[in-house]
Amino acid sequence: MDDKRKPRILISGGGTGGHIFPAVAIANALRRRCGAEILFVGAEDRMEMEKVPAAGYPIKGLPVAGFDRKNLLRNFAVVLKLRKSMAMARRIVRDFRPDIAIGVGGYASGPTLKAAQKAGIPTLLQEQNSYAGVTNKLLAKKAGRICVAYGGMERFFPADRIVKTGNPVRAALLEPRPQEEARLSFGLKPDRPTLLVVGGSLGARTLNESMENGLGKLVAAGIQVIWQTGRHFGDRAVKAAQGREGVTATEFITDMAAAYAAADLVVSRAGAGSISELELLGKPCILVPSPNVAEDHQTKNARALSDAGAALLVSDAEAREKLIQTVLDTFSDKPAIRAMAEKIKSLALPGSDDRIVDEALALINAKP
């Protein structure tokens, strides 16, 4: 590549925050490091079409959708959308002329990176989970580099192309925040043990119903609660929290850095992005994996931590019965909380965005 020309980078994928936040973090690092010209490609009806422009980047949408495993007849339309998406992806690659295409997983990354590979453009995959997604497994044979966050990924990918970089996270989360100040910002007392419960923007029914039923026990034990309910449980949570001192229930937390800083213990789903945040912040956690994800990859993510003594694992099926008691038992064992914090922090891979950019630039510079 001509040293005077800014590299042109195509980044594709999305569908969930777990794909979008790392993609934006990589883009930010590329822009900071080499002033790259960046174009995103997403699925036209998914959240990246809103989040990526909000982060300051252009994006093109493909009509691609996932296969319906329960209603096979619907897949005729899915195949038509895939064919149209492949044609659109070829045009995007031809018109934008990228120096590299980076895929972060999600529906759109399949057609986009396939088109790039057919055009002879180097590709880099970023796999967030401990169990590789179908799209990345299909693209791996022709990928120049595969950036991962867990060990043992040679089960899915060619071993000579794997680089362990970790998952990039939102930079704002890593800014130091005093715990007392963070608690006061949620209307809580600065000196009381505090639990953070977070289940994603849509919420997690199991977590929410477990909290609704067990809130009284937590308050009676002197535990303060920051409870992020998601969009569909807000009214019920507000009602459950009414009259209970030290409980903040909200549909969405805008300042997650403060929420993490306030918490002594976190209850969370086990998405790769959430786990990377918890590792980098050294937060003891109880993980309740979502059962509604491909290949049950959240359970595999959570088990990688629980087997290492870095987190506690409560299955979704057992959460209504066991979650609150597990929280109470954990708070009563301060040495265990400290040990968990040290262990999860030791698993963190800081600077993941720059590590991935290093690999991308190496691929670009290796082009003849």
N, C-alpha and C positions, 0 to 999 in steps of 0.2 A: 504494500500500500504506500502511496505517496505520502511522505511525512507531513506535507503542508496541507493535505486534505483531511478534514474531520471524518472519522469513520461513520458509516451509516449502519445503524443497528436496528434490526427488526426483533421485537419482543412479542411473544404470543402466549396466550393462555388466560386463565381466569376461572370464573364461575363462582368462586368463594373468596372471602378475604384471605384465606390461607394460601391462595395462589397469587392474588393481586398485590398484597402488601410486599412480598418478596420481590415481585416483578418491578414495582415502583422503586423499591430500595436499590435494586440493581441499576435501574435507569438513572437514579440520582447519582450513584457512584460513577457511572459512565460519563455523565454530563460534567461532574466535578473533576474527574481525572483527565478527560481528553476532549471535552466539549462536543461529544458525539451528537449526531443528528439521529433522533430516535423516533420510530413509528411503532405503535402497538397494534396488534390484531386480536380482537376478542370475538366472543359469541354475541350476536346482535341483541339478544334479549336478556343478557346477564349483567350483573352488577358492575363489571369492568367498564361498561359503556358510560357509566356515571362517574365511577371513582377515578379512572385514569385521566380524563379531561380535568377533573377537579385537582389532580396532582400536577397539571400543567403540561400534559403530553397529548399529541394527536392520536386518535385510534380509529381503525376501520373495523366494521362488524361483519361477521360471516353468519349465514343462517343455520349453521351447524347445530345439531342437537345430539343428545346421547341415545343409545339404543334402549328400547323399552323391553326389559326382560320378562315382564309380566303379561304384556299384551303384544304379542308378536306381529299382529296385523298392522299395528301402528308404525312398524319399522319400514314399511314401504315409503311412507313420507320422509322418514329419517334418511333413507338411502338417497332419495331425490335431493334433500337438503345437503347431504354430504357431497354429491356430485357437483351441485352448484357451488358449494364452498370451495371445492378443489379448483374449479375454473377461476373463481374470484381470487383465490390465493395465488395462483399462477400469474394472474395479472398484477397483483400487488407486488410480488417479487420482481417481475419484469420491469415495472414502472419505478419502483423505489431503488432497485439495484443495491441491496444491502451487502455489506462486507461480511456479516455474520447474522445468523438467525438464532435467537435464544428462546427456548421453550420452557415454560414453568409448570406445565400440566394443565389439564382442562380441555374442553371440547375443541376450541379453536386452534390449539397448538398442533394437532394432528395434521390437518390439511396444510397449514402454513409451513411447518418444518418439512413436510414431505415435498412440497413444492420447491423449497429452498434446496433440499438435498438433490432433487432431480436437476436443478439448475447448476449444480456444482458448487453451491455456496456452503461454507463450513457451518455446522450447527453445534450448539451447546445445549444440553438438557440440565435443568435443575429439578431434582427429585426431592421433595420435602419429607416424605414419609419413610418409615422403616420397611414398608411393603410397597413396592413400586406400582405405580398406576399403569393401566393398560396402554394408554397413549405413549408414555415414555418407553415402555418395554418394546413397542412396535418400532419406535424411532431410533432405538439405541444402536441397532446394527450399523447404521451409517453416521452416527453422531461422532464428532471429533473429540468431545469431552462430556463427561457426565458428572455433575457436581451433586454430592449427596450429603446427608446430615447424620447418617448412621453407619455403623460397621456392618459387614456381612452382605453388602449389596451386590457382590459378585454372583449371588444366586440369580440375579435378574439381568445384570449388565456385563459386557466384556470387561474383565478385571483391569486390562491395561489402559482403559480410558476413564476409570473412576478416580475422582479426586474428592476427598472429604473436606468440604468447605463449611458445613453448617448451613443453617437457614438465616437469611437476612431478616431483620425485624425493623419496625419503625423507630427511627433515631430518637424521637421525642420520648419514648418509653425509658430510655437509658440515662436521661438527665437526672442527676441526684435530687431527691426530694426529702426533706426532713419528715420523719414519721408523724411527729406531733402535729405539725402544720398540715400534713395531708389528712389526718383524721378530723381536724377542726374544719377543713374545707367540706367535709361531708356531714357536718353538724354532730360529730361524735366527740366523746371525751378523749383527751390526748393520752391518758395513762391506762386505758383498758384494753385487754386482748381483743383483737379484731379479726373477723372472718370475711373474706371476699368470695362471693359466689357469682360465677359468670358462665353463661351458657350460650353466648353468641347473639347476633343481632335479632334473630327470630326467636331466641330462647330455647330452652331444653325442657320439655314437659316433665321428664322424670326429676330433674333437679328442682324445678319450681314446685312441684307437688310435694317433694320431700321437704323442702323448706317450709312450705305452707303448713304442713302437719307438725313439723318439729321446731318451729320458731320459738314457741313458749319455753321449751327445754333449754335452748341456747341462751335466751334472755335470763332465765332463772339461774344459769351457771355463770352469769356475769360476762357473757361474750357479746361484743358488739358485732353488727352484721351490715355489710354493704352488699346488697342483693340486686344484681342486674338481671332483670326478668326476661328481656326481649319483648318483641312487639305484641305478642298474643296473650300475655299474662299480667299486664300492668295493673289492671283494675283489681284483680284477685289479690295480687301481692300487696297493694296499698291497703286493702281491707284487712289482710292478715297482719300487717305491720301496725295498724291503727292502735294507738294507746300504748304501744310497746316502746319503752325508752331504749335508745341505742340501736335502732334499726332504720336503715335508709334503703328503701326499695325504689328502683327506678327502671324504666324500660331500657334506657341506653345510657352508658357512661361516656361522657365526652372526654374526660381527662383520665385515661387509663393509667397514666404514669402516677397520678395521685392515688388512685385506687390500689395499685400494686404496693406503693410505698406505705399506705395505711395498714396493709394486711400483715398479720403474723402467719396466716395460713390461707391457702386458696383452694376452693373447690371449682373444678373446671372440666369441660370436655377435653378430649385428648387429640385435638387437631395439631398438626405439626407446627403451625405458627405459634399457637398458644404454648406448646411445650418449649419451643426455642426461647420465647419471652421469659418463661419461668426459670429456665436454665441460666440465662444471662443475668437475671435479677436475683438468682439464688433464693427463690421462694419455695418453701415447703408446700406440698400440694397433695390433695386427694383427687385423683383422676377418675372420672366416670365416663368411659368411652361411649360415643354414640353408636348404636347398633345399626343405624341407617346410612352406612357409608360403604363404598365399594370394597370388597374383599375384607371387610371388618378391619380396615387398616388402623383405626383408632385404638382398638384393643392391642394390636401389635406395637403401636407407638408407646402406649401406656406400660405394656409389659416390659419393654426395653428399659424403662426407668424403674419400675417396681422391682425387677429382678436385680437391679444394681443398688437397691436401697435408697433411691433418690426420690421416690414418690410412693404413695399408697394407692392401690387400685381397688375400686368398688365397681362391680359390674352394674350395668343399667338395670338388669332384671332384679338385682338385690338392693338397689339404692333406696327404695322407699322404706325398706325394713332396716337397713344397716347404716345408711349414710350419716344420719344425725349422731348416732352413738359413736361412729368412727371419729367424727369431728370432736365430740366431747372427750373421748379417750386420748386423742392426739394432743389436744390442748392441755390435758392433765399430765402429759409426759414431756416436760420441757427439754430434757436431754435428747429425746428422740427428735423433736422439732429442730434442735440445733444440728444434730447429725444429718438429718435430711437436707437441711439448708446447705451444709458444706458439701454433701455428695452431689446434689443437683447442680450446684455452682461449678463443681469440678468437671461436669459434662459439657459445659458451655463452650462454644467455638466463636469467640468474638471476632469482629471484622469480616464476617462472611461475605458482605457485599463486595469488599475490596478483593477478597480471595477469588470470587467468581469473575470479577472484572479482569484480574490478572490472567485467568485462564482464557477468557474471551479474547483479550488483546494478543495473547500468545498464538491463538488459532489464526487471528487476522494476519499477524506478522509472518506466520509460516506459509501463507499462501504464495504460490509462485508468481 
